[in-house]
Amino acid sequence: MIAKIELKNFMAFSSLAVDFSPKINVIIGENGTGKTHLLKVAYVLAAGSQLFNKKLNNNNLEVSEEDLSKFLTERLLRVFLPLENKLGKMHHTGMRDNAELKAEFSLDRSIKISLHNNSQAIAIQKDHNYQQYRQEPVFIPTKEVISLMKGFVSLYQKYELSFDETYVDVCLLLDLPSQRPELLQAKSKWAIAEIEKICGGRFIFYGGGNVTFKAVNNVEYSANAIAEGFRKVGILARLLETGAIQPGSSGTLLWDEPEINLNPKVLRLLVEILLELSRNGQQIILATHDYVLLKWFDLLMDKDKGDEVIYHSLYRDQETNQPIVNSTNDYVAIEPNPIDDAYESLINSELDRAMGNLGK
Amino acid sequence: MIVVCDGFEFDFTDALDVFIFDEKNKQNTNYHGLSHAMKAVDIVVELQDYYLFIEVKDFYEPESYTDPKSFSHLCETLKYKYRDSWIYRWCEDKTDKPIKYLCLLKLENALLSRITKELRICIPVGKASPRWVREICNSCNAINFETWNQRFTAWKIKRI
């Protein structure tokens, strides 16, 4: 579980600290306030677990500082795709001090890394039981990937594509074999069944990126013939099916704008599923621009069931123009709230039309 | 001109007349007297060129309006309050100016947009039929306290 992310002089951020709920975290903010960057930092720093688990499987328990630095450097470069593929381009422009990225995890584990303008590799500043952090995170990017899976991973490994590595990572997770049904948690089974109902069938993954869609009447279709929104929620169903998301044992689920491609009517079910997963120990951090998604979290969260939703509003400080954050667990106290502001602007325009200058 | 209604004090600085429309006090000259038969908006304001019908619903549980049944009920209530008030005022021969309907609701902006749209259709606003030569409602807007005070600087409201 990711407890806290601290950033200094990294990308758009001069200084930012965000404390995360172990349950649900919803990041909002206007374009350019760093929502995706924050998600990606959390992903990269939690992704050390992928390296540690790999070493563990090879009976090589210790990861050297050099190997860790190399791994995190590559992850940063591939996830952020900086200009000229240079690490130094991620250093906040005009700052003398090093960029610093720090993550604190549950059970007193943490990692702090740094880089500067000419860095070839990140430096490990502080590593506190980091190698004991084994919960592998899952990142679902904005665009659905089921339609592009076939051949995508091979192409990515061979050529420079304009997709960041989160797309490859999720494709690899989708292509894992399905877990034995008896190993699937009841809530995962329930969520998969609900998504199947919405889609009118399920996606079948044959490996190698080959995916089809089997409708409830058992007729099989090309996955590309299925609505994008179904392909989007199909990703969640598949990640549950493979056990990549396994509430209570898998790492944080990071989801960038889940609402993209989805009809707003589906968002209620999506929020119900995310709340159920969090009730079973799944930490979720998502970024959104969508009022309906945000509002369903407010309406469906149930404190009596132990739910917690923290809203993190990223915005630019009026004086410094630097992104800063306000976090609250109270929906009406989200401030600033650009989603609500957008609706206020609509209301004001309607009032202009209806009332003219009356009352002014 | 100041009027107090449902925990708010309204100050309509440019009004010709302001009164509580659903007045329940028999001693008052504006006593409604037909509440057993007709619904009524809270306040009527007479401006130079318009009347305002104002309905205040600040005390409801706002979250309940996202329930489709509660939402429909709220829209129905607001619709009949307007229509019955219009009939009452027609009988008073006081529909000589266009009427604008403002609903002051404790709801966030996204939900207010939805209610405004629904009310415009169901009241209905404007010359809703090709056969109509008159309108029963010139405009309708659902608005919350914060937006009201930002927008209507000459009609400030404060909570009391």
Chai-1 contact restraints between the chains, C-beta under 6 A:
chainA,res_idxA,chainB,res_idxB,connection_type,confidence,min_distance_angstrom,max_distance_angstrom,comment,restraint_id
A,Y291,B,A110,contact,1.0,0.0,6.0,A-B,restraint_1
A,L299,B,T66,contact,1.0,0.0,6.0,A-B,restraint_2
A,D340,B,E108,contact,1.0,0.0,6.0,A-B,restraint_3
A,D340,B,N109,contact,1.0,0.0,6.0,A-B,restraint_4
A,Y343,B,N109,contact,1.0,0.0,6.0,A-B,restraint_5
A,Y343,B,A110,contact,1.0,0.0,6.0,A-B,restraint_6
A,Y343,B,S113,contact,1.0,0.0,6.0,A-B,restraint_7
A,E344,B,N109,contact,1.0,0.0,6.0,A-B,restraint_8
A,L346,B,S113,contact,1.0,0.0,6.0,A-B,restraint_9
A,I347,B,N109,contact,1.0,0.0,6.0,A-B,restraint_10
A,I347,B,L112,contact,1.0,0.0,6.0,A-B,restraint_11
A,I347,B,T147,contact,1.0,0.0,6.0,A-B,restraint_12
A,L351,B,N141,contact,1.0,0.0,6.0,A-B,restraint_13
A,L351,B,R151,contact,1.0,0.0,6.0,A-B,restraint_14
A,A354,B,S139,contact,1.0,0.0,6.0,A-B,restraint_15
A,A354,B,N141,contact,1.0,0.0,6.0,A-B,restraint_16
A,G359,B,F152,contact,1.0,0.0,6.0,A-B,restraint_17
A,G359,B,A154,contact,1.0,0.0,6.0,A-B,restraint_18
A,G359,B,W155,contact,1.0,0.0,6.0,A-B,restraint_19
A,K360,B,T153,contact,1.0,0.0,6.0,A-B,restraint_20
A,K360,B,A154,contact,1.0,0.0,6.0,A-B,restraint_21
